[in-house]
């Protein structure tokens, strides 16, 4: 069997790939950037799927945004050009707000090892399809820590605004083998930009000609496009002589009906070809599951107490103790916030001489400071999407009683009418 030497087009990763390796569903398990994994057979629907519909969007511009990109990307993470085949045939897109160019997305990616950039395509209101190595890159430290999407970016302007990622997903085949046939991923956005830009359709039925549009590294932060024919088509890959350089990784390869047939991922080091991970029927079913998935980073609840003689103490999270025990110190106030998940948190304290005080939300102070008044009890509730997927559980450490039982979702922790101080608290999230 002939082996090709590849470089991932935008990440300087060299791997070996056997073009004859059998397709394996276990390599299409979904791996989220927080480590959660879903089995392919559990996440996809039964039946044969050949196409997903696109949407043109309303095309209404948002307030233009001029992002400040990290300068370090130009040095420590600058991506080298990959494969220009003969004369450069790419054309700069001057009006990125036209269809389908407004559906093409510049990605700014923060890995543990530094910043990178890539390309993606809108495939639903809140989903960007891209290369798996824009989400997980072993040479840059593994999973991305932050990803920001800028549809239709053009010359320092983001005409539709931007969105940060609330989740990112790739395949288990990519994270474990780095083989190009599994180099596919999706980014779930916190802001549904696709309602403005629209999104591409997808198909597993390949036809020529094809177009590749993306943010090539040597074109700085402008979009370029080129149309031609595939030179070869296999079950898992598309081969073509469309020119690409680093930063184009994750570009959609699409047909004349604006349907994505592949995602650009690689270039051979000694062959006159660039490659895409093909959207075959199995990958189409997987992508559909990513579009419909309610998948976010695991939420984090953060909290801190204002305690007698200590003032505001350090932030705690996910069940650790805030406050002090064994020292007869009253808790006087609390702040609580929620991160990495849509929705919010609200909380209400019962305070000495005041009773139940107004509800507070998302980091605001509940209780009092500087008045030497004890918190006696607390209620905590989740709001929005997070309340559909998680319970909030908490328990109070109370004067003369110690730790009381855990309660959840708006129930009272602590005591009222007994003149007993709360001294400490633990708060945790429990998935429904």
C-alpha positions in Angstrom: 0.0 0.0 0.0 1.3 3.4 -0.9 1.7 5.9 2.0 1.6 9.6 1.4 3.4 12.1 3.5 1.1 14.9 4.6 1.3 18.3 6.2 -1.9 19.6 7.9 -2.6 22.8 6.0 -2.2 25.4 8.7 -0.6 23.6 11.6 2.8 22.3 10.5 1.9 18.7 11.5 3.5 15.9 9.5 1.7 12.5 9.6 1.4 9.3 7.7 -1.8 8.2 6.2 -2.8 5.0 4.5 -5.3 5.7 1.8 -6.7 2.2 1.8 -7.5 2.0 5.5 -11.0 0.8 6.2 -13.6 3.2 7.4 -14.4 2.6 11.1 -17.4 4.1 12.9 -15.6 3.9 16.3 -13.2 6.6 14.9 -16.2 8.9 14.5 -17.1 9.1 18.1 -17.5 12.8 19.1 -14.9 14.3 21.5 -15.7 17.6 23.1 -13.0 20.0 24.2 -13.9 19.4 27.9 -13.2 15.7 27.4 -16.7 14.4 27.1 -17.2 11.7 24.5 -20.3 10.5 22.6 -20.4 7.2 20.7 -21.1 7.6 17.0 -24.0 5.0 17.1 -25.6 6.8 20.0 -25.5 10.3 18.5 -26.6 9.7 14.9 -30.1 8.9 13.5 -30.8 5.7 11.7 -31.3 5.7 8.0 -29.4 7.0 5.0 -28.8 10.7 4.8 -27.5 12.3 1.6 -28.1 16.1 2.0 -28.6 18.9 4.5 -30.3 22.1 3.4 -28.6 25.5 3.4 -30.0 28.9 4.3 -29.3 32.3 2.7 -29.9 34.3 5.9 -31.3 37.8 6.1 -28.0 39.4 5.2 -28.5 42.3 7.5 -25.2 43.6 8.8 -24.4 43.9 12.4 -22.5 46.8 13.9 -19.1 46.5 12.4 -16.4 45.2 14.7 -12.7 45.9 14.4 -11.1 43.1 16.5 -7.7 43.4 18.1 -5.9 40.2 17.2 -2.8 39.0 19.2 0.4 40.2 17.6 2.1 37.0 18.7 0.3 35.0 16.0 2.5 36.7 13.4 5.6 35.4 15.0 5.3 32.4 17.3 2.3 30.9 15.5 2.8 32.2 12.0 1.7 29.5 9.6 3.8 28.6 6.7 2.4 28.5 3.1 1.6 25.0 2.0 0.9 24.3 -1.6 0.7 26.7 -4.5 0.5 24.5 -7.7 1.9 26.3 -10.7 0.6 29.8 -11.2 -1.4 31.1 -8.3 -5.1 31.1 -9.4 -6.7 32.4 -6.2 -8.9 35.5 -6.4 -9.4 37.9 -3.6 -13.0 38.4 -2.5 -13.6 42.1 -2.4 -17.2 42.0 -1.1 -17.4 39.4 1.6 -21.0 40.2 2.4 -22.2 38.6 -0.8 -23.6 35.1 -0.7 -22.0 32.6 -0.2 -18.9 34.4 1.0 -20.6 35.8 4.1 -20.9 32.2 5.3 -17.1 31.8 5.4 -15.6 32.3 8.8 -12.2 33.5 10.1 -11.2 31.6 13.2 -8.9 32.9 15.8 -7.8 30.1 18.1 -6.0 30.1 21.4 -4.1 26.8 22.1 -2.2 26.1 25.2 1.0 26.6 23.1 -0.1 29.9 21.6 -2.4 31.5 19.0 -3.3 30.2 15.6 -5.9 30.9 12.9 -8.0 29.0 10.5 -11.2 29.0 8.5 -14.6 27.5 8.9 -18.0 27.6 7.3 -21.4 28.2 8.8 -23.7 25.1 8.6 -26.4 26.2 11.0 -27.4 29.3 13.0 -24.8 28.4 15.7 -22.5 25.8 14.1 -19.3 26.2 12.2 -17.8 23.3 10.4 -14.0 23.2 10.2 -10.9 21.0 10.4 -10.4 18.9 13.5 -6.9 20.3 13.9 -8.4 23.7 14.4 -9.9 22.3 17.5 -7.3 19.7 18.7 -3.7 20.1 17.8 -1.1 17.9 19.6 1.9 20.1 18.7 0.1 23.2 20.1 -0.9 21.5 23.4 -4.1 19.6 22.6 -7.5 21.1 22.7 -8.0 24.8 22.0 -8.8 26.9 25.0 -10.7 29.6 23.2 -12.0 30.0 19.7 -13.6 33.2 18.2 -15.5 33.2 14.9 -15.7 36.2 12.5 -17.9 35.6 9.5 -17.1 37.4 6.3 -14.1 39.1 7.8 -12.5 41.6 5.5 -9.6 44.0 5.9 -9.9 44.5 9.7 -13.7 44.6 9.7 -16.1 41.9 11.0 -19.3 43.0 9.2 -21.5 40.5 11.1 -19.8 40.8 14.4 -18.3 37.8 16.1 -19.0 35.0 18.5 -17.0 33.0 21.0 -17.2 29.2 21.1 -19.2 27.6 23.8 -18.2 24.1 22.7 -15.9 22.5 20.1 -16.1 19.0 18.9 -13.9 16.7 16.8 -13.7 13.0 16.1 -12.0 10.3 18.2 -10.2 9.2 15.1 -8.5 12.6 14.8 -7.5 12.9 18.5 -6.1 9.4 18.6 -4.6 8.7 15.1 -4.3 12.2 13.4 -5.4 10.6 10.2 -6.8 13.1 7.6 -9.9 11.1 6.9 -11.1 12.0 10.5 -9.8 15.6 10.5 -13.2 17.1 10.9 -14.7 19.3 13.7 -17.5 21.7 14.6 -17.6 24.8 16.8 -20.8 25.7 18.6 -21.2 29.4 18.9 -22.7 31.4 21.8 -24.2 33.8 19.3 -26.3 32.5 16.4 -24.6 34.5 13.7 -26.0 32.1 11.0 -29.4 33.8 11.2 -27.7 36.8 9.6 -25.1 35.2 7.4 -27.1 32.0 6.4 -25.3 28.7 6.1 -24.1 26.2 3.5 -25.9 23.0 2.7 -24.0 19.7 2.7 -24.1 16.7 0.4 -22.5 13.3 0.2 -23.1 13.2 -3.6 -20.0 14.6 -5.2 -20.0 16.6 -8.4 -17.5 18.9 -10.2 -16.7 21.7 -10.3 -15.7 22.7 -6.8 -14.8 25.9 -5.1 -12.5 26.5 -2.1 -12.9 29.8 -0.2 -10.9 30.7 2.9 -8.5 32.9 4.8 -5.1 32.0 3.4 -2.1 33.0 5.5 -0.3 34.8 2.7 -3.4 36.9 2.0 -3.2 38.2 5.6 -6.7 38.7 6.9 -8.6 38.8 3.5 -10.6 36.1 1.9 -9.6 34.3 -1.3 -11.4 31.9 -3.6 -10.7 29.5 -6.5 -12.8 27.1 -8.6 -11.7 24.0 -10.4 -12.2 20.2 -10.6 -11.2 17.5 -8.3 -8.5 15.3 -9.7 -9.5 12.2 -7.6 -12.3 11.3 -5.3 -12.2 8.5 -2.7 -14.6 7.4 0.0 -12.9 9.6 2.5 -10.9 12.2 0.6 -11.1 14.7 -2.2 -7.9 15.6 -4.2 -7.6 18.8 -6.1 -5.1 21.4 -7.4 -6.8 24.4 -5.9 -4.1 26.6 -4.3 -4.0 26.9 -0.5 -1.7 28.2 2.2 -1.7 28.0 6.0 -4.8 29.5 7.6 -7.0 28.0 4.9 -7.4 24.8 7.1 -11.1 24.2 7.6 -12.2 26.0 4.4 -15.3 24.5 2.9 -15.0 22.8 -0.5 -18.4 23.3 -2.1 -20.2 22.6 -5.4 -22.2 25.0 -7.6 -25.2 24.6 -5.4 -23.3 25.9 -2.4 -23.2 22.5 -0.8 -20.2 21.5 1.2 -18.6 18.3 -0.1 -15.4 18.4 1.9 -13.3 20.4 4.4 -9.8 21.4 3.3 -7.2 19.9 5.7 -4.0 18.8 4.0 -1.3 19.1 1.3 1.1 16.5 0.1 4.7 17.5 0.5 5.9 16.2 -2.8 2.7 15.7 -4.9 0.9 18.4 -6.9 -2.3 18.1 -4.9 -4.2 19.4 -1.9 -6.7 17.4 0.0 -10.0 17.7 1.8 -11.7 15.4 4.3 -14.8 14.3 2.2 -18.3 14.6 3.6 -19.5 11.0 2.9 -22.7 9.5 4.2 -21.3 8.6 7.7 -19.7 12.0 8.2 -22.8 13.7 7.0 -24.8 11.9 9.7 -22.2 12.9 12.3 -22.2 16.5 11.2 -26.0 16.5 11.5 -25.7 15.3 15.1 -23.2 18.1 15.8 -25.7 20.7 14.4 -28.5 19.4 16.6 -26.4 18.8 19.7 -26.9 20.9 22.8 -23.2 20.6 23.5 -21.3 23.1 25.6 -18.3 23.2 27.8 -19.0 21.8 31.3 -20.3 24.7 33.3 -18.4 26.0 36.3 -19.9 27.6 39.4 -17.7 30.1 41.1 -18.4 31.6 44.5 -16.8 33.5 47.4 -17.8 34.6 50.9 -17.4 37.8 52.8 -16.6 36.5 56.3 -16.3 38.1 59.7 -12.7 39.5 60.3 -11.6 38.2 56.9 -13.6 40.3 54.4 -13.8 38.9 50.9 -12.1 35.5 50.7 -10.8 33.7 47.7 -12.9 32.4 44.9 -14.0 28.7 45.2 -15.6 26.4 42.6 -17.5 23.2 42.1 -18.1 22.0 45.7 -15.1 23.4 47.6 -15.7 25.2 50.9 -16.2 29.0 50.9 -16.1 30.6 54.3 -14.5 29.3 57.5 -15.5 26.5 59.9 -14.5 25.9 63.5 -13.7 29.5 64.2 -17.1 30.9 65.0 -17.0 33.4 62.2 -20.2 34.6 60.5 -20.7 34.7 56.8 -21.9 38.2 55.9 -22.3 38.1 52.1 -21.7 36.0 49.0 -21.1 36.4 45.3 -21.8 33.5 42.8 -21.3 33.3 39.1 -21.6 30.7 36.3 -19.1 30.2 33.5 -18.9 28.3 30.2 -22.6 27.6 29.7 -25.6 29.7 28.4 -27.9 30.7 31.2 -27.4 32.2 34.6 -27.7 31.9 38.3 -29.7 33.7 41.0 -29.5 33.6 44.8 -31.2 35.1 47.8 -29.9 35.5 51.4 -31.7 35.6 54.7 -29.9 38.2 56.8 -30.0 39.0 60.5 -32.6 41.7 61.3 -33.5 42.0 57.6 -35.0 38.6 56.6 -35.1 37.6 53.0 -33.3 40.2 50.9 -33.9 40.7 47.1 -32.6 38.1 44.6 -29.2 38.8 43.1 -27.7 37.4 39.9 -24.5 36.5 38.1 -21.8 37.7 40.5 -23.7 40.5 42.4 -23.3 40.7 46.2 -26.1 39.1 48.2 -26.0 40.0 51.9 -24.3 42.9 53.6 -20.7 44.1 54.2 -19.5 46.5 56.9 -22.7 46.0 59.0 -21.7 43.0 61.1 -24.9 41.1 60.1 -24.9 37.4 59.7 -26.2 35.4 56.8 -28.6 32.8 58.2 -29.8 31.0 55.1 -29.6 31.0 51.3 -31.6 29.9 48.2 -29.9 29.3 44.8 -31.5 28.7 41.4 -30.3 28.3 37.8 -31.9 30.2 35.0 -32.0 29.8 31.2 -30.5 26.8 29.3 -28.3 25.6 32.1 -31.4 25.0 34.3 -32.6 22.5 31.7 -29.5 20.4 31.9 -28.2 20.8 35.4 -29.3 21.0 39.1 -27.6 23.4 41.5 -26.9 21.7 44.8 -25.6 23.5 48.0 -25.3 23.0 51.7 -24.6 25.3 54.6 -22.3 25.0 57.6 -24.4 26.5 60.5 -23.5 27.6 64.0 -24.0 24.7 66.6 -25.2 22.4 63.8 -22.2 21.9 61.4 -22.9 20.8 57.9 -26.6 20.5 57.1 -27.9 18.2 54.3 -27.5 19.1 50.6 -30.5 20.8 49.0 -31.1 21.9 45.4 -32.8 24.2 43.0 -34.2 27.0 45.1 -34.7 25.1 48.4 -33.5 26.8 51.7 -30.1 25.9 53.0 -29.4 27.1 56.6 -31.9 28.3 59.1 -34.2 31.2 59.6 -35.8 32.5 62.9 -33.2 30.7 65.0 -30.5 33.4 65.2 -27.9 31.0 63.9 -25.1 32.2 61.7 -24.1 30.5 58.5 -20.3 30.0 58.6 -19.5 28.3 55.3 -21.1 27.0 52.1 -20.4 24.4 49.4 -22.0 24.7 45.9 -21.9 22.2 43.0 -23.6 21.5 39.7 -25.1 18.1 39.0 -26.1 17.0 35.5 -29.7 16.0 35.0 
